[in-house]
């Protein structure tokens, strides 16, 4: 099949590459000329495990190509996938300007039947808006389908090639048949393709992310209460997770969720509720608690240094919002770094993949280290904010020798309390007793 993907951000590039991997002829469109030229030269603009291998292979096979011409994309694809940004607007709602602007251009230039696919995460009713905008510009037949993505950063290629489910929101038999044909190679193991109306498909994505964000936030509140009453959140988590109704996933406490999806989607769903005179009380609390959780280690760091951080050097392990990505959007580390800088602290940082993105934001305000131990040399304390696997089994003797004060503030609960006590380290984590 011939597919055009409009937008080569995280979702668009993974989508286009993985569709090419099953033999489709995919043309990816973006207005960023420099980015397009880099991709034509086989340079992947984002870090995502396995993506580079598929990217290179499909370019070499001439199944994956790139252009800045939307008209070229319209002429190429029988299916036009919109993978455009829907950033948070000032009121928390999703900004649909990119989607609707492209829809208008499609309406002005469409020549024959196309299936227009909303792959971006969009509010309920967006498919109707896209259809209306295109219809105002043309009499050519087309259909609009809602096809939300469920890609986890760090596992996006795996999630696309082996999806747990595929959601197709469509009221058109013709469009549904084309979409089912497109996705049939990905569900050979029997996972379902669920066909529903467009509004239900749009809400399914928001509801899924909002529920997972709520589960994370609930566990963080339990962890915070554990500290008040002397319970151990690790034991509570294990006790809860063995209940099949609850499950083991998303029960790990920490310093809050970040990234491009959960924060934006939860706020957008909450705002959509207000637009319909409905208040999502749970989501309002989730937003507030998560914002507070990102800063929960700050008072502990202040207390350890007697509220005087001026001139103190704090090392950070991990900058991305989660491991296996270079994405720093809404990353808890950045919230902590901002506050510590305001208090006069110096910051040494290390992350396996996100350093370049952080440097674009902070410039020379931070010290960037080539390795995890280099970041801790002569630092007064260590903060762990991302659970990269290389941080899980450090050389504690080396770490203790590097740090001026043998203290770790662990926002991801990586270490066993008994081990830290034996090593003579002070240790503050989430929902567990402190070691001093």
C-alpha positions in Angstrom: 0.0 0.0 0.0 1.1 3.6 -0.6 1.0 5.6 2.6 1.8 9.3 3.3 2.7 10.3 6.9 2.4 14.1 7.6 4.7 15.0 10.4 7.9 13.3 11.3 8.0 13.8 15.1 8.2 10.9 17.5 4.9 9.3 16.4 5.1 10.1 12.7 8.6 8.7 12.3 8.0 5.5 14.2 4.7 5.0 12.3 6.2 5.6 8.9 9.2 3.4 9.5 7.2 0.5 10.9 4.7 0.7 8.1 7.5 0.5 5.6 8.9 -2.5 7.5 5.9 -4.7 6.3 6.4 -3.8 2.7 4.4 -0.6 2.3 5.6 2.3 0.3 5.8 5.2 2.8 6.5 8.9 2.1 7.1 11.0 5.2 6.3 14.8 4.9 7.6 17.6 7.2 8.0 21.3 6.7 11.5 21.2 8.4 13.8 21.2 5.4 16.9 20.6 7.5 15.3 17.6 9.2 14.2 16.1 5.9 17.7 16.4 4.5 19.2 14.7 7.5 16.7 11.8 7.2 17.4 11.5 3.5 21.1 11.1 4.6 19.9 8.2 6.9 20.3 10.2 10.2 17.6 9.3 12.7 16.6 12.6 14.5 15.4 10.9 17.7 16.7 8.1 20.0 14.4 5.1 20.1 15.7 1.5 20.5 15.6 -0.5 17.3 14.4 2.4 15.2 17.7 3.1 13.6 18.0 -0.4 12.2 14.5 -0.4 10.6 15.0 3.2 9.4 18.2 2.4 7.5 16.9 -0.9 6.1 13.7 0.7 4.7 15.5 3.7 3.2 18.0 1.3 1.5 15.0 -0.7 0.2 13.4 2.5 -1.1 10.3 1.8 0.9 10.8 4.9 3.1 11.3 8.3 1.5 11.0 11.9 2.6 9.7 15.2 1.3 8.7 18.7 2.3 5.8 18.8 -0.2 2.4 18.2 1.1 1.0 18.0 -2.4 3.5 15.3 -3.1 2.2 13.4 -0.1 -1.4 13.8 -1.3 -0.5 12.4 -4.7 1.5 9.5 -3.3 -0.7 8.0 -0.6 -4.1 6.3 -0.6 -4.0 6.7 3.1 -2.8 10.0 4.6 -1.8 9.8 8.2 -1.7 13.0 10.3 0.9 12.7 12.9 1.1 16.4 13.8 1.8 18.1 17.1 -1.1 18.9 19.4 0.7 20.9 22.1 -0.9 22.1 25.3 -2.7 25.4 24.9 -2.6 28.1 27.5 -5.9 26.8 29.1 -4.6 23.2 29.1 -6.6 22.1 26.1 -5.0 20.5 23.0 -4.0 23.0 20.4 -5.4 21.7 17.1 -4.1 24.4 14.9 -1.5 22.2 13.2 -4.0 19.5 12.5 -6.7 21.9 11.2 -4.3 23.9 9.1 -3.1 20.8 7.3 -6.7 19.6 6.9 -7.5 22.8 5.1 -4.6 22.4 2.8 -5.6 18.9 2.1 -9.1 20.1 1.2 -7.7 22.7 -1.2 -5.5 20.1 -3.0 -7.1 16.7 -2.8 -7.7 15.2 -6.3 -9.2 11.7 -5.6 -10.5 9.6 -2.7 -8.3 9.5 0.4 -8.5 8.1 3.9 -7.4 10.9 6.2 -6.2 9.3 9.5 -6.0 11.2 12.8 -3.0 9.5 14.4 -2.2 12.4 16.7 -3.8 12.4 20.2 -6.8 14.7 19.8 -9.9 15.7 21.8 -13.3 14.1 21.2 -14.9 15.6 18.1 -11.6 16.3 16.2 -12.5 13.9 13.4 -15.7 15.8 12.9 -13.7 19.1 12.8 -11.2 17.7 10.3 -14.0 16.4 8.1 -15.8 19.8 8.2 -12.6 21.8 7.4 -11.8 19.5 4.4 -15.4 19.5 3.2 -15.5 23.3 3.1 -12.7 23.2 0.6 -13.6 20.4 -1.8 -16.3 18.2 -3.3 -13.9 15.2 -3.7 -14.9 12.1 -1.7 -12.8 11.3 1.4 -13.1 9.7 4.8 -11.7 10.7 8.1 -10.6 7.9 10.5 -9.5 8.2 14.2 -6.6 5.8 14.7 -4.9 6.7 18.0 -1.4 5.5 18.8 -0.4 3.6 21.9 3.4 3.8 21.7 5.5 3.7 24.8 8.7 5.7 24.4 11.6 3.2 24.7 9.4 0.4 23.4 7.7 2.2 20.4 9.0 -0.1 17.7 7.9 -3.2 19.6 4.5 -1.7 20.4 3.9 -0.8 16.8 5.0 -4.1 15.3 3.3 -6.2 18.0 0.4 -4.1 19.3 -1.9 -5.3 22.1 -4.8 -3.8 20.1 -5.5 -1.5 17.2 -8.3 1.1 17.5 -10.1 2.2 14.3 -12.7 4.9 14.7 -14.6 5.0 11.5 -18.2 5.2 10.2 -17.2 4.3 6.7 -17.0 0.7 5.5 -14.7 1.6 2.7 -12.2 3.4 5.0 -12.5 0.6 7.6 -11.6 -2.0 5.1 -8.5 -0.1 4.0 -7.4 0.4 7.6 -7.9 -3.3 8.4 -5.9 -4.3 5.3 -3.1 -1.9 6.5 -2.9 -3.4 10.0 -3.6 -7.0 9.3 0.2 -8.0 9.2 0.6 -6.6 12.7 -2.1 -8.8 14.4 -1.3 -12.2 13.1 -1.0 -13.5 16.7 -4.6 -12.7 17.3 -4.6 -9.4 19.1 -7.8 -7.5 18.1 -8.5 -4.7 15.7 -11.4 -2.9 17.4 -13.7 -0.9 15.2 -15.8 1.8 16.8 -17.2 5.3 16.1 -14.7 8.2 15.8 -15.5 9.8 19.1 -15.1 6.6 21.1 -11.8 6.0 19.5 -10.6 9.5 20.3 -11.7 9.2 24.0 -10.2 5.7 24.3 -6.7 7.2 24.0 -7.3 9.9 26.5 -9.0 7.6 28.9 -6.1 5.1 28.7 -3.4 7.6 29.4 -5.5 9.3 32.1 -6.1 6.0 33.9 -2.4 5.0 33.8 -1.4 8.5 35.1 -4.0 8.1 37.9 -2.5 4.7 38.8 1.0 6.1 39.1 -0.2 9.1 41.1 -2.2 6.9 43.5 0.9 4.8 44.2 2.9 8.0 44.8 0.3 9.1 47.4 0.5 5.7 49.0 4.3 6.0 49.1 4.1 9.4 50.7 1.7 8.0 53.4 4.0 5.1 54.0 6.6 7.6 55.1 4.2 9.1 57.5 3.2 5.9 59.2 6.5 3.9 58.9 5.3 1.4 56.3 7.4 0.2 53.4 5.9 1.0 50.0 7.9 -1.9 48.3 6.0 -4.4 50.4 2.7 -2.6 49.9 3.3 -2.6 46.1 4.0 -6.3 46.0 1.0 -7.0 48.1 -1.2 -5.0 45.8 0.3 -6.2 42.6 -0.5 -9.9 43.2 -4.2 -9.0 43.0 -5.1 -9.7 39.3 -7.7 -7.0 39.4 -5.0 -4.4 40.1 -1.9 -5.9 38.3 1.8 -5.3 38.9 2.4 -2.6 36.3 2.5 1.2 37.0 2.7 0.6 40.8 6.3 1.8 41.2 6.4 5.0 43.2 8.7 7.8 42.3 9.0 11.5 41.5 6.0 11.7 39.2 5.3 11.1 35.5 6.5 13.3 32.7 7.0 13.0 28.9 5.0 14.2 25.9 1.8 12.2 26.6 0.6 11.8 30.2 0.9 15.5 31.4 -0.6 16.9 28.2 -3.3 14.3 27.8 -4.5 14.4 31.4 -4.8 18.2 31.2 -6.5 18.1 27.8 -9.1 15.6 29.0 -9.7 17.6 32.2 -10.1 20.7 30.0 -12.5 18.9 27.7 -14.6 18.1 30.7 -14.8 21.7 31.7 -15.9 22.6 28.1 -18.8 20.2 28.6 -19.6 21.5 32.1 -18.2 18.4 33.6 -15.4 18.4 36.2 -13.1 15.4 36.4 -12.4 15.6 40.1 -10.0 12.7 40.0 -8.0 14.2 37.2 -7.8 17.5 38.9 -6.2 15.8 41.9 -3.9 13.8 39.7 -2.5 16.9 38.0 -2.0 18.7 41.4 -0.4 15.7 43.1 1.9 14.9 40.2 3.2 18.5 40.0 3.9 18.3 43.7 5.6 14.9 43.4 8.2 16.2 41.0 9.6 18.4 43.7 9.2 16.0 46.6 13.0 15.5 47.0 13.7 19.3 47.2 12.8 19.8 50.9 14.9 16.8 51.8 17.9 18.1 50.0 17.4 21.5 51.7 17.1 19.9 55.1 20.2 17.8 54.6 22.2 21.0 53.9 20.6 23.1 56.6 18.7 25.2 54.0 21.9 26.5 52.5 22.6 25.2 49.0 24.6 28.1 47.8 27.8 26.8 46.3 26.8 23.2 46.8 27.3 20.8 43.9 24.5 18.4 43.2 25.1 15.5 40.8 22.2 14.2 38.7 21.9 10.7 37.2 19.2 10.7 34.6 17.6 13.6 32.8 15.1 12.1 30.4 11.5 11.6 31.8 12.0 7.8 31.6 14.8 5.4 30.5 15.4 4.4 26.9 14.5 7.8 25.4 16.1 11.2 25.0 12.8 13.0 25.6 13.1 15.6 28.4 9.6 17.0 28.0 8.0 17.5 31.5 10.9 15.5 33.0 11.0 15.6 36.8 14.8 16.2 36.8 14.3 19.6 35.1 11.9 20.8 37.7 14.4 19.9 40.5 17.3 21.4 38.6 15.5 24.7 38.2 14.7 25.0 41.9 18.2 24.0 42.9 19.8 26.5 40.5 17.5 29.2 42.0 18.9 28.3 45.5 22.5 28.8 44.3 23.5 25.2 43.7 25.8 24.0 41.0 24.6 21.0 38.9 26.6 18.2 37.4 24.5 16.0 35.1 24.8 12.7 33.3 22.3 10.9 31.1 23.1 8.2 28.5 20.9 9.8 25.8 19.4 13.1 26.8 22.4 15.3 27.3 22.2 17.1 24.0 18.5 18.0 24.5 19.3 19.3 28.0 22.2 21.4 26.7 19.9 23.0 24.2 17.7 24.1 27.1 20.3 25.1 29.7 23.5 25.8 27.7 26.5 26.3 30.0 24.5 26.7 33.1 25.1 23.0 33.9 28.2 20.9 33.9 27.9 18.0 31.5 29.7 14.8 32.4 30.9 12.0 30.0 30.2 9.3 32.6 28.1 8.6 35.6 31.0 8.6 38.1 32.5 11.7 36.6 29.3 13.6 37.5 29.8 12.7 41.1 33.4 13.8 41.5 33.6 16.4 44.3 29.8 16.6 44.3 28.0 17.2 47.6 25.2 14.8 46.9 23.7 12.6 44.2 20.1 12.7 42.9 18.7 9.9 40.8 15.8 11.0 38.6 15.7 8.4 35.8 15.9 4.6 36.2 18.4 3.8 33.5 19.7 0.3 33.9 23.3 1.4 34.1 22.5 3.1 37.4 21.1 -0.1 39.1 24.3 -1.7 40.2 26.9 1.1 40.8 30.2 0.7 42.5 29.2 2.2 45.9 32.8 2.4 47.1 33.8 4.5 44.2 30.6 6.6 44.6 31.3 7.1 48.3 34.9 8.2 47.5 33.7 10.7 44.9 31.0 12.4 47.0 31.8 15.0 49.6 28.8 13.7 51.6 27.8 10.1 51.2 24.1 10.9 50.5 21.9 9.7 47.6 18.4 11.1 47.0 16.8 8.4 44.9 13.6 9.4 43.1 13.2 5.9 41.6 13.9 3.5 44.5 16.7 1.7 42.7 18.6 0.3 45.7 18.0 -2.1 48.5 17.9 -0.4 51.9 20.1 -3.1 53.6 22.7 -2.8 50.9 23.0 1.0 51.3 23.2 0.6 55.1 26.1 -1.9 54.7 27.9 0.5 52.4 27.7 3.3 54.9 25.7 5.5 52.6 22.9 7.9 53.6 19.9 7.3 51.5 16.5 9.0 50.9 14.0 7.3 48.6 10.2 7.3 48.1 7.9 5.6 50.5 10.7 3.9 52.5 12.6 4.6 55.6 15.6 7.0 55.4 19.1 5.8 56.1 21.3 8.2 57.9 
